[in-house]
């Protein structure tokens, strides 16, 4: 981009040249070269900056090159120092920009790796660069997690029921963001916190609850089933008897704790902040008691892995037919928003992409009332005021599925669904007194598969190509083994129209502290038959992904572990999992490739080779002990 175009893009009205040619001389700004030397403490090699802009206390320094190199950073760094010494009160953005193409490199305040703005990939407006300094909350993942536990303890003392806390905190956070905006507070300082306390001190508990309801109503404007969502939020949160008993001092304590100890450490205008916000909401769910011990709460690192394994990006439409609290949908939306921020586009162009993601790419269905309210709140927290979350049964929602038109489906269906909620056509052969789904959740996938099959018949009749949909679904390992006729039949039926791409055996107790079910993740391509036209069967990837770098901790679930350098063990493991799957790499003790049918076992354990390099003397001794115990049990050996 040439210099004229750069000036037009940032804003000619903000350009501040002080010498001929449109450049900016720091000698001229200082009054003389001697004064500049005294200001910075040495004689500078460079003092004529190509282009300088200034607006509202923010300065943008642009140094242009035909094609800049790392060595050119030294020159721009010298201009930065001169700017800091002469105009010491200014906030500064530094930009290296090519004139041969549109490549740029941007820093905020200082020029080092910590201050490099990686998401800034195209030249933007002066207003955008000013806005980079208006965000005064710094992301701090560790502080948020620690303070989330403390907040849970506070709510316990206030007698807020465990089952209510997640949604109570979520709706309260939405109200707080609205208050901060109306009060013009951008930095959470002691003075700001006192200002908020004084404001709330002039209200009553009834007025605060009413304001929360008003905030939710405004956020849900234009949302599908707004009246129902408001009714549920009112009934389950705002008008809950425990919430109505909170005194004004209780409200002020809780609101101040969320502002000062949680929201202060989340910049939700950034990709990392959105990720931490998701972590906060999910972490709070972990402290919520589970009435149903079969409830399979999907941990956030597994949802992230499944999103990445299926190729979630800003172009994909996502669907979850049993969305629960919305963890899959939120994780997918966060990844799509991150992808928007990575695009070579202006902030205005990125905002258009982000709005399309929030309004058009995320669809969910949830039949359970409280979970539906929770998923609605979860989506609102992440900026999706027009959330496409439907309160219904998946089996009654074919029209909604067609409207969603998904590219990717992410699901963790109930493994023990009551037969009354499942259509008769999908219960053929079930016992009349069956109390739960004998397919262990596979019936939900079969229903979706049938809809896709119908859609593809319609498309072929209209001369259109078939639609393929990627699915990642969590199911119990019993569904992969398939010893019962119900499960075996469902496996065969699924492979008639769909391809089994992969099955990952997940860590034991992955849902702790909820369900104790051992689970696996199956990946399918719907609309692409498993048996090819020539009769051959492609190999399926199987991953033995039993170790994820997390450890159980009482009351906290499974906690991420870190190495001696404080690096996440999980992040390293996740990259290996994805690399093995994407490249279809066979690794002893970790993965296998095998052509399978509906009659076969769908677990890696049946096909992978043992990695003997990891065996220890303790493993050998344990095997001997197990064998001896077996012989004694069978009466073939006697203890003397």
N, C-alpha and C positions, 0 to 999 in steps of 0.2 A: 504494500500500500504506500503510495507516495505521501509526502508531507502535507500537501494540501488536503488530501482525503482524510488524513489523520486528524488535522485541525477541524475539519467539518464534522467528523464523527464525535470527537470529544466535545467540541463546542468552541467556535472562533471567539465568541463573546467572552470566554474565560482565559484567552491567551494573553500572556503578560511579557512580551518581548521588550527589551530595553536597549537593543542595538540594532543596526541595520541587518537585513537578511532574516529578520524574525527570530533571531536567537536570543538567549538570555545570558548576560555576562554577570558573573558573581563579583568580578572586579568593579564593574559599574554599580552593582547593588551595594557593595561594601564601601564605596567612595574612592577607593584607590587599591592598587595591588598590595601596598604595604599594610593597609587596614585588613585586607583579606588574609594576608599571611599571619598577622597578629591574631585574627579571629580563630583560624584553624590550627595555628602552631607550626606551620611549615609552608614552604613555597610550593603551590600546587602545580602539577603538570598540566591539568585540564581545568578550565574555568568558563568555557563557552558552551552552555547546554543548548541542544538543538531546539527543543520546544518546552515551554513551561506554561502550566495552567493553574489558576487559583480561583477558589469559590468557597465561601462559608468556612474559612479557616483550613481548608484542605488544598494541598498543592500536589499537582501531578507533574513529574519530571519524565520527559520522553527523550531518549537518546536513540537516534536512528542509525542503522548500518544497512548496507546492501544485503549482507547476510551476517548476522552477529555471531560471535564466537564467545567461549567462556572468558577469554582474556578481556573482552569488552566490558565485562561486569566491573572490573577495577575502575574504569573511567567513570561509569555511572555511580559507583560507590563514592568516588571523590566528589561528584556533584551533590550527592546526598549529604555528605559531611559539610560541605560549604553551605547548603541550604539550612541544615540544622544549626550551624553556628551563627548565621546571619539572621534567619527567620526562625528563632528557636521555639516559638509557640505554635508553629504550623504542624498539621498532620500531613504525612507525606506518602504518596504512592510513586514508586519508581518503575519505569517501563523501558525495556529494550525492545525495539521494533524493527523488523526488516522492511526495506523498501522494495525488495525483489519479490516478496510474497507477503502473506498476512500473518506470519509467525511472530509471536510476541512472548515476553517473559515478564511477569509482574511480581513485585514485592510490596509488602505493606510495612511501613515504619522503619524497618531495618532490612539490609540485604544479606540474608543468610538463608540456609535451608529451612529453618523454623518459620521464617516470615515469607517464604515463597508461596504465592497463591496459585496452586496447581489448577484450580477450576477456572481461572481467568485465562482463556485461550484465544479470545478475540478482543480487539479494541472496543471499548464501550464509551458511554456518555459520562460527562463530568458528574451528573447527578448520581450515576451509579457508583462512581468512586467515592463521592461524599457519603453515600449510604453505607459503605463498608466500615465507616467509623461510627455509625449510629447504633450498631449492635454492641452492647456493653456486657453481655453475658458470655462467660468463657466456659466451654465444655469441660467437664470433669467427671468422667465415668465413675471413678472410684468414690468420689464424694457423694454422687447420686445414690449409688448402691448402699453405702454405709448409712446415709441419712434416710433412705427408704425403710430400712429396718427400724430405725429410731421412730419414724413416723408411724409405723405399724404399732409400735408399743404405745405411742401417744393415743392412738385411736382405741386401743384395747382399754386403756385407763378411762377413756371417755365412754366406754360401754357401747361402742359401735360394733355390731356383729361382724364376725369374720367374713361371712358370705356377702356382706354389703360393702366392705371396705374398698375393694377395687373400683367399683362404680362410683362410690362416694368421692374418692380421691380424684377419679377421672373427671366427673362433672364439676367438682370444685376447682380443678385446674383450669378448665375451660372458662369458668367465671372469673378466676384470677387474671387470666390473660386479657379479658375484656376490661377489667378494672384498671389494670396497668396501662392499657392503651388510652382509656378515657382520662386517666390522671396524668398522662404524658410522661410516665416513668419508663426510662430506658435502661437505667443502671440501678441495680439492687444495692443501695448503700444503706448505712444505718439511718441516715436522715429520711431516705425513701421509705424504709420500713416503719419508721415512726409516723410519717405522713399517712401511710395506709392504716396504721393502728388508730390514729385519730379519726380517720374517715369512718372506719368500721365502728368506732366507739360512739358515733352519732347515730348509728342504726339500731335496729332491734333484730333479734333472731328471725322473726317472721319476715322482716324486710330483706334480710340476707338470703333466706330461702326463696323468697319471691324473685329476687334479682337473679339467682341461679336459674330459676325456671325461665325467666325472660331471656337470659343469655342463650339457653339451649333452644328456645323457640326461634330466636333470630338466626342461630346457626343452621337450623334445620329448614329454613325457608327454601322452598323449591324441592325439598327432599321427598322421595316417594314415601307414602304412608306417614306424613309428618304428624298427623293427629294421633296415630297409634303410638309412635315413638315418644311423643311428649307425654301421653297418658302413662306409658310404662315407666318412663323416667320419673314422673311425678309420684306414681304409686310406690315404686321400688326404692326411691332415694329421697326425694324432697319431702314427701309426706310420711316417710317411715317414722314410727313412733320413737325410736332411739334417736333419730336425727332431730325430731321436733323437741326432744328434751334437752338438747344442747343449749346451755346458757350463753349469753353474749361473750363472756370471758373465755368460754370454751371455743367458740367460733374464732375469736381473735387469735387465740393460741394456735389453733390448727392452721388457719389461713397464713399467719406469719411464719409458721414452721415450713409450710410448703413453699412460700415465696423465698424465704431466706436460706433454706437448707436444701431445697430441691431445684426449683425453677432458676435460681441464681446460677446454677451450674449447667444449664441446658440452653444452648443457642439454637432454638428450633428453626431458625432461618438458614441453618447450614446442614449439609448432608450428615455430618457426624452428630449434630444435635438431634436430628430426626432419629438416628439410630439409638442414641442414648434415651430419648423419649420413649421409644419402643421398649428398650431394656427396662426402664423404670416401670412401665405399665405391666410388663410381663413379670418382672421381679415381684411386684406387689401381688400379683395373682398367686405367687408361690406361698405367700403368707396366709392366703385364704384357705380356710378349712374345707376339705372335700367331704360332703355328705355321702357321695357315691364313691366308694373306694375303687370302682372300676373306671372312674373318669380318667381318660388318658390326656393329660395336659401336655401339649407339644412344646418342648423346650425351644427357646429362640435359636440356638445354634443349629438345631436340626432343621427348623423351618428355613433358615438361611441356606443351609447346604442343599435342601431340596429345590429352593428357588434357583440357585446357581446351577444345579445339575440339569434342570429343565430349560435353562437359557432365558430366564426372565430379563427383559430389558424394556426400554421406554416404548417399544412398538407393540408389546404383547398385551392382550386382553386376558385377565386372570379371573378364574371362577373357583369358588369353594362351596360345595353343596351342603356341607355340615360345618359351618364356619365357627361355631362356638364363640369365643371372645374375639375372634377376628385376627388371630396371630399370624396365620398364613397370609391373609390379605394385606395386613399392615407391613409385614416383612417384604412382600412383593412390591408394595407401593414405595417403600423406602428405597429399595434397589432401583426401581424405575426412576424415582426422583434423582437419585445419585447419577444415574445414566444421563438424565437430562442436563445435569450440571456439568457433565464431562464433554458435552457437545461444543463444537466450535461455533458459538453463537453469542449474541449480545444478551444481556440480562433480560431485556424485554422479550426476546425470542425464546429464551429458556423458560420464562414465566408462562408463555403460551403452551409450551410442551408440558410443563408441570400441571397446568389446569386440565389439559386433555387427559393426563394420567389419572388425576383424582376423580374426574367426572365421568370418564368413558371407559376406563380400563379395569376397574375393580368391582367385582360382583360376588355377593354371598347370600346364602340362605341359612337360616337357623330356626328350628322349630321350638326350642325351649325358650321360654319367655325371658328369664333373667339373663341368659347367655346372649339373646338377641339385643337386649338393652346394653349389655356390656360391649358387644361388637360395634353397636352404633356409636357409643361414647368413644371407643378406641379409634374409630375412623375419624370422628370429629377432632379429636386431639391432634391427629396428624394432618389436619387441614382439609379433610374431605367433607365439607359441609353439605354436599349433595350425595351422600353415601348411598350406593345401590345395594343396600342390605335388606333382604325380604324376610318377613316373619311368616314362615310356612314350612311345609314338609317338602323335601326334595321331590318326592314322588307325585306331588301335585303341581310341579313348577316347570313343566316342559316349555311353556311359552316364555317364561323368564329366562330359561337356559338359552333358548333360541335368541332372545334379545341380547343376552350377554355375548353370544357368539365368541366363546373363548378360544384362545390359542393354547393356553396352559391351564390345567386343572390341578389344584393342590388340595389334598383332603386327608383328614384323619377321622373317618366315620366311626360311629359307635359300634363296638364289637359284640354288644349284647342287646341290640335294639329289640323292642317289644314287637311281636308279630302284628299287633293291631295297627301299627303305623305303616305297614308294608302292604302294597296291593296284592290281591289274591293271585293275580297272574304270576307273581314272583315267589309264591309260597307253594308251588306245586311239589308234592311229595313230602311236605313237612308234616310232622305229627300234629294231630288236632289239638293236643294239649301242650304244644311247644311254648315255653315261656320266654324264649329269646331266639334271636336269629342264628340258625345253625351254620350259616355260611361265614360267620365271624366278620361281617361287614362287606363281603364281596358283592352282596346283592345291590349295594349302593352303586358300585362301579358298573355292574351289569345294566342297571337302569340307564345310566348315562351313556353307556356304550350303545344301547338300543336307540336312544335319541339320535346319536351321531350317525348310526346306520340309516335311520329314516331320512335324516338330512342329506346324506350322500346319495340315497336313491333318488331324491327329489332333484339334487344337483345334476346327476347323470342324465335324468330325463330331460332336464333343461339344457343339456349340452355343456354343462360346467364341469370342471375337474373336481374330484373328490376332496373333501376337507379332512385334514389330519390334525389331531389334537394331542398334545403331549400331556401325560398324566403322571404325577407322582403321588402315591397313596400309601399311607401307613396302615399296616394290617398286622395282626398277631402271626407269629411264626406258624401257628396251626394252619393258617390259610395257605401258607407256602408249602407245607408238608402235604396237606390234602389227603389225609387218610380216610375221612368220611366221604360218603357218596355225594353229599350235598356240595362239599367244597370241590371235590374232583370234577363233578359235572359242571360247576361254575367255571372252573379253570379251562375246561375244554370249550365251553361256550364263548368265553372271552377271547380265546385264540382264533375263533372262526373269522372275526372281523378286525382283530387288533394284534399288534406285535408286542411281545414281552421284550423290552429293551434291556432291562437290568433288574436285579434284586439285591438290595443291600441288607445284610444281617446287622442289626443295630445293637448297641451296648445293652447288657441286661439292666433291668430297672431304669430304663431311659425315661420313664414317666414319673419316677419317684419325686414327690411323696404321694402321688395320686395312685394310679393303677400300677400293679406289679406285673403286668403283662409283658412278656418278651415280644418285641416287635421287629418287623422288617419293613423296608421301603421298597415298593414295586414301582417300576417306571414302565409305562406303556405308551405306544403310539396308536391312538384310536383312529380307525379308518384305514388302517394298513394291515391286511391279514398276515398272521404269523407264518402261514405256509405260502411260499411264493408261487407264482403262476406256473413255474416248471416243476412244482412239487417239492422243492428243496426247502429246508428250514434254516434260517439264519441263526448264528450262535447268539446266546444271551450272555451278557456280562453279569457275573456274580461277585459281590464284594463281601468279604468277611470283616465288617467294620465294627468290631466289638470294643475297641479302645478309642475314646474320644477326648482324653485329657481332662475329664471331669471326675470329681469325687463326691460321694454322698456326705452331706452335713445335716445334722438334725435341725429341723424347722426351716431349713433354707433350701432343701432340694439338693440337686447335684451341682456343685460349684466348679467353675472353670479354674484350672491350675496353671501356674506360671513357672518357668525355669529359673535358674540362678541369675540370669540376665534380665529377669522380669518380662520375658517374652511369652506370649500366650502359647501353651502347648497345643491347644485346640486349633489355632490358626495354622500351625504347621501340619497337623494331622489332616485338616480339611483340604489343604492344597494337595496332599498326597492322595486322598480319596478321590478328588476331582480329576487329578492327573491320570490315575489308573483307569477311571471310568471313561474319560474323554478319549484316551488313546487306546482303550481296550487292551491294557497291559496285563499279562498274566504274571503274578508274583506269588511265589510259594508262601503259604500262610496268610495271604491277603486277598487274592482274587483268582478267578478262573473264567474261562469261556467255554460254554457248553450249549449245544443244540438240545432243546427240551420240548416236550409236548405236555398236554394237560394231565397225562398219567404220571409224569415225573415229579420228583421233589424239586422245589424252586428255592433251594438254599445253597449257599456257597460251600457249606460244610460237606455236601455230597460230592463235590467235584474238585476242590482245590487240593494241592499237594502240601504236605506238612513242611514247614520251614524248620529243619532239624538244627539249624545253627542257633535257634533260640531255646532249645531244650536244655534244661539244667539237671543236676543230680537230684534236686528236689522233685522235679517232674517225674523222673524215673522211679524214685522212692514212692511217690504218691500212686503211680500206676501199679506198682507191686502191692501196695497196701490195699488198693481197691480190688485187685485180683484175689488176694488172700481172703479179704472179707467176703467176696463172692463165693469162694470155695467153702468157707465155713458155713455160710448161709445154706448152701446146697448139701451140706453134710458130707462133703468129700474130704474134709480135713478136720482134725480134732485138736483142740488146745490141750497141751499136756501140763 
